Amino acid sequence: MTVFDLRMSILLSTPGADDLDEIVGALMEWRHEGAPMQLHAGDVGFLWQFGPERTAAALRTWSREGRILGVGMVDGPDLVRLAIAPEMHNDEDLARQMADDVTRPERGVLSAGKAHVEALWGGRFRELLQEGSWELDEPWIPMVRDLSEPVVDSGLRVEVVGPDRVDDRVAVHRAAFTGSKFSAERWHAMAAGTPYANARCLVGYNGQGDAVAATTVWSAGPGKPGLLEPLGVHSDHQGHGYGKAIAVAAAGALREMGASSATVCAEASNTGAVGTYRSAGFQPQPEVRDLRRID
């Protein structure tokens, strides 16, 4: 689907699988220290578990004269997660077009009724939504660990996942996230995606050799902030500090990959997650909020 507005010269498109590399490249380019949290190449990378065609179908791009200025990932019918080029935060044409597109169901971004927009930067786009039919939603807390100094060993035996450890990675994920259908097949599809060239899956083992925690870390390139997404502790092994340990190990892995910092965003209401990341050296940043459509 393509929508073209002559007045604003902004093109809204649903890309094809052949466009994914360009989109991932744009998301990586937009990341830099001090920038607000937004859709990361790693978010697209985790979605890649469903294959490139389905990944492309969930994405939307806003372009002008062939250049991608904004990217959205439709996460179900009622949520779109967004990113825009850093210099476009106050571009009036882009803000108005994107606000129109996420508000009007016929544009093919969000369905009618209940809907949420994750746009965690300040600027004209959020102003326009709040002037219209959108209001602030629940708060999130971005958290950042600086990686300029070496990361002390976490004390947990942590292994990088290859084909021989996929079953452990899958088992921890399914036990950590109730209802998950993550599988070895999905892991291999994710690992075959373009973003995974700058990623690692990690599994932590306790003294008895049990797989107790796991995460995936995504780099946006040397000197740029990396992302933890997702991170979980096996339900049979919670309460032993394994969440902190795997978060520390994740920071260490990102530093080895050249990342300038490790980042994650936790719901403010999830005090356990916030506490775990704080204990692992992640510093809370000012809270941010999604936007939701007013009934």
VEXNUFI-5149 format. One record per residue (C-alpha): residue in one letter; x, y, z. Coordinates in steps of 0.05 Angstrom, whole numbers, plus 5000, padded with zeros to 4 digits. Example, Ala and Ser with C-alpha at 12.3 -4.5 7.8 and 13.67 -1.06 7.14 Angstrom:
# residues 2
a524649105156/s527349795143/
//
This chain:
# residues 295
m500050005000/t502450704983/v499351365001/f502152004969/d500452694994/l502253214941/r501853794990/m506953505038/s510853074988/i511352515040/l510551795016/l507651275064/s509350575042/t509049855064/p515849575042/g517448915010/a522648415035/d527748714986/d527249385023/l529049115092/d536549225088/e535449965072/i530650045130/v535249695179/g541050125155/a536950755167/l535150545238/m542450395253/e544651065224/w539751455267/r542351175333/h547351615371/e549051775442/g544252255476/a538652105427/p531851915455/m529751185454/q526050975392/l525050375347/h531750025342/a534449565287/g534349025340/d526749085347/v526248925273/g531348385282/f527248025335/l521048065291/w525147725236/q523747055271/f517347055229/g521147115164/p522947715119/e516147755084/r512147805148/t517248285177/a516648745117/a509048705120/a509248965192/l513449575174/r511550255148/t516250785120/w515451535109/s519851795053/r521152445016/e524752454949/g526951724959/r529951835028/i527051465088/l525251965143/g521051535189/v519850805203/g514150475240/m513349755263/v506049535271/d505949095333/g498948825328/p492849215305/d493149725362/l500449905369/v505650225324/r512850345347/l516250915312/a523051215295/i524951835255/a531452135230/p534452575285/e534153225246/m526653115231/h523953185301/n520753855286/d519553795212/e512354045203/d510753655139/l513252995165/a509853095233/r503053265201/q503352685152/m505252175205/a500052435253/d494752385199/d496951685179/v496951385249/t490251705266/r486351505204/p485050755200/e484350765124/r491650945119/g493450235139/v497650375200/l492950275259/s485949995264/a479950395289/g478450435363/k483550285417/a490550455392/h497450645419/v503351015389/e510350915415/a514051555397/l518851695453/w522052335427/g519653045437/g517653465378/r512153675332/f509252985319/r507452865392/e504753575398/l500053465339/l497452805367/q496153115435/e492553705403/g487953195370/s485052545394/w490952265433/e493152295506/l499052075547/d499351335566/e503050955621/p510351155634/w516550775612/i523550865639/p529350855590/m535650575623/v542850655599/r549450345619/d555650705595/l560750235564/s566850675563/e569950255619/p570949495621/v565049095648/v566648665708/d565047925700/s557947765720/g559747135759/l555046725716/r557546255663/v555046555599/e555546255530/v554246555462/v548646165427/g550545775365/p546845195333/d548844745392/r545445185444/v539045395409/d534844905450/d537245225515/r535845925488/v528845715468/a527345355533/v529345955576/h525246435533/r518946015535/a519545915611/a520846655623/f515146925579/t508546595592/g505046395527/s511146485483/k511546045421/f518846195408/s522045585375/a528545335346/e525645455277/r524146185295/w531146275325/h534346045260/a529946515220/m531847095266/a539246915261/a538746915185/g536247635185/t540448245168/p540248555238/y543047915270/a549648045236/n550448555292/a547448145348/r548747575396/c544347115437/l547046955506/v545046395554/g547146375627/y548245725666/n548245605740/g553145165778/q549044545763/g549344675688/d542144895682/a540345435631/v537445965676/a537446635638/a537946885567/t537947515526/t539447785457/v543748395447/w543548825385/s548849315362/a547449905317/g554749935298/p561250155332/g560550775375/k552950735378/p548150515433/g546349775433/l539849455456/l537848875502/e531548555472/p529048115503/l531847895570/g528747355613/v530046885671/h527346165671/s521246125715/d524345555755/h530445965772/q528046655791/g530047015854/h537446825851/g540347445818/y540747135749/g537147725717/k542448205742/a548047735720/i545447645649/a544348395642/v551548515663/a553847985614/a549648315559/a553048985573/g559848645568/a557948315502/l555748975472/r562249305494/e566148745458/m561948905396/g563949635399/a557549935427/s558250585465/s552650415514/a547549885530/t540250095531/v533549805551/c526650095565/a522449825622/e515249965643/a515450415704/s510249965737/n514949365729/t519049545790/g522448865790/a525348975720/v527449685736/g530949445799/t534448885763/y537349355710/r539349865763/s543049325801/a546649155736/g549249865728/f543850145683/q542050865700/p534751085695/q533251665649/p527252135652/e520851745642/v517451755574/r510351585554/d506851265496/l500551595468/r493751275465/r487551465426/i482151785469/d475751385469/
//
